[in-house]
Amino acid sequence: MHYVGFAELAAAVSNAGGLGIITGLTQKTPEDLDAEIKKCKAMTDKPFGVNLTFLPVLTAPDYPGYVRVIIENGVKAVETAGNNPQSVLPYLKEAGVKVIHKCTSVRHALKAQAIGCDAVSVDGFECGGHPGEDDVPNMILLPRAADELDIPFVASGGQADARSLVASLAMGADGINMGTRFIATKEAPVHENVKQAIVAASELDTRLVMRPLRNTERVLTNEAVEKLLVIEKEKGKDLQFTDIIEQVAGVYPRIMMEGDMDAGAWSCGMVAGLIHDIPTCKELIDRIMTEAEQIIRGRLEGFLAA
Ligand SMILES: Cc1cc2nc3c(=O)[nH]c(=O)nc-3n(C[C@H](O)[C@H](O)[C@H](O)COP(=O)(O)O)c2cc1C
């Protein structure tokens, strides 16, 4: 997660029993990512991953450089996202790095499987960030993915608690990926205002922006987002990225680090409506595992006995 997935959070998630992920592109250069990975290694002896997001930009970041430091540091898993990761896949596979590609549709998941990804992360319409353009929620997308895929997949988008986990497992997923939920944790290295905004938000408080540009993003509403939506409405199909640049470009440091909550559009999932506290990552994961067992043994087994 941009300006959230630093070593502190990745290490805390891995230490708590999950697979923490460092956001590769938040590190401006491969050398910065190298330092962040080394920092994370000093904070955990558990495996963690790195996210590489392939953006629709004119000047591509130094992806080969990022891949090089990932391999040199012996990182065990890479989460790719955005465009097709085919260009980096041979290098990662050759080095034994497991690749999990994040997809928002069954056809993209099948493509990821066909090109050799080890697993996929299936991101439903409710997810924070970029849900794609198909608008299929996880209640449909997960069983569809289970019907079609041979490789393992995790459910992503709208995952917050034991109910999410048990439901996702029931629909065929092999685990869950949480984004927004992990921002509202003690270890997330973001401004307290961001955590409080998530706790205060309901499931009605996200908006979809940049749909006319086919780069749809689910964000938390705020002054800048409402202004952006007015511009989108006014410009209609003539909207250009430059029309909304003020609301979307370079706003993450101001929001995540300075806590300026109206600075611009920042990704947030509908799952905010299920987030009411700021636990440690360990408290969160332990609670999910304990309550999942209670749901399965107490509630679900009860249905069989009835
Ligand atoms: C603040 C924020 C920043 C994100 N940045 C990225 C990113 O840089 N790359 C990426 O692949 N996904 C990014 N995501 C998406 C998450 O990795 C994850 O797929 C998504 O949050 C799951 O949905 P949820 O928020 O409902 O849990 C971001 C999400 C949030 C909330």
The ligand as a Tripos MOL2 file, in Angstrom:
@<TRIPOS>MOLECULE
LIG
   31    33     1     0     0
SMALL
NO_CHARGES

@<TRIPOS>ATOM
      1 C1         -3.9220    3.4070    1.0180 C.3       1 LIG1
      2 C2         -3.8410    2.2440    0.0680 C.ar      1 LIG1
      3 C3         -2.8090    2.2060   -0.8420 C.ar      1 LIG1
      4 C4         -2.7090    1.1390   -1.7370 C.ar      1 LIG1
      5 N1         -1.6360    1.0860   -2.6020 N.ar      1 LIG1
      6 C5         -1.4870    0.0150   -3.4180 C.ar      1 LIG1
      7 C6         -0.3540   -0.0980   -4.2620 C.ar      1 LIG1
      8 O1          0.5100    0.7710   -4.3070 O.2       1 LIG1
      9 N2         -0.2560   -1.2150   -5.0440 N.ar      1 LIG1
     10 C7         -1.1970   -2.2030   -5.0160 C.ar      1 LIG1
     11 O2         -1.0470   -3.2080   -5.7110 O.2       1 LIG1
     12 N3         -2.2910   -2.1170   -4.2330 N.ar      1 LIG1
     13 C8         -2.4440   -1.0420   -3.4410 C.ar      1 LIG1
     14 N4         -3.5580   -0.9630   -2.6140 N.ar      1 LIG1
     15 C9         -4.5380   -2.0580   -2.6190 C.3       1 LIG1
     16 C10        -4.2420   -3.0590   -1.4970 C.3       1 LIG1
     17 O3         -2.9920   -3.6470   -1.6840 O.3       1 LIG1
     18 C11        -5.3230   -4.1670   -1.4180 C.3       1 LIG1
     19 O4         -5.3900   -4.8700   -2.6380 O.3       1 LIG1
     20 C12        -6.6870   -3.5880   -1.0930 C.3       1 LIG1
     21 O5         -6.5650   -2.5950   -0.1110 O.3       1 LIG1
     22 C13        -7.6360   -4.6760   -0.6190 C.3       1 LIG1
     23 O6         -8.8880   -4.1510   -0.3040 O.3       1 LIG1
     24 P1         -9.3330   -3.7050    1.1910 P.3       1 LIG1
     25 O7         -8.7620   -2.3480    1.3630 O.co2     1 LIG1
     26 O8        -10.8070   -3.7440    1.1300 O.co2     1 LIG1
     27 O9         -8.7140   -4.6870    2.1530 O.co2     1 LIG1
     28 C14        -3.6890    0.1060   -1.7290 C.ar      1 LIG1
     29 C15        -4.7350    0.1790   -0.8150 C.ar      1 LIG1
     30 C16        -4.8300    1.2140    0.0710 C.ar      1 LIG1
     31 C17        -5.9800    1.2400    1.0380 C.3       1 LIG1
@<TRIPOS>BOND
     1     1     2 1
     2     2     3 ar
     3     2    30 ar
     4     3     4 ar
     5     4     5 ar
     6     4    28 ar
     7     5     6 ar
     8     6     7 ar
     9     6    13 1
    10     7     8 2
    11     7     9 ar
    12     9    10 ar
    13    10    11 2
    14    10    12 ar
    15    12    13 ar
    16    13    14 ar
    17    14    15 1
    18    14    28 ar
    19    15    16 1
    20    16    17 1
    21    16    18 1
    22    18    19 1
    23    18    20 1
    24    20    21 1
    25    20    22 1
    26    22    23 1
    27    23    24 1
    28    24    25 2
    29    24    26 1
    30    24    27 1
    31    28    29 ar
    32    29    30 ar
    33    30    31 1
@<TRIPOS>SUBSTRUCTURE
     1 LIG1         1 GROUP 0 **** ****
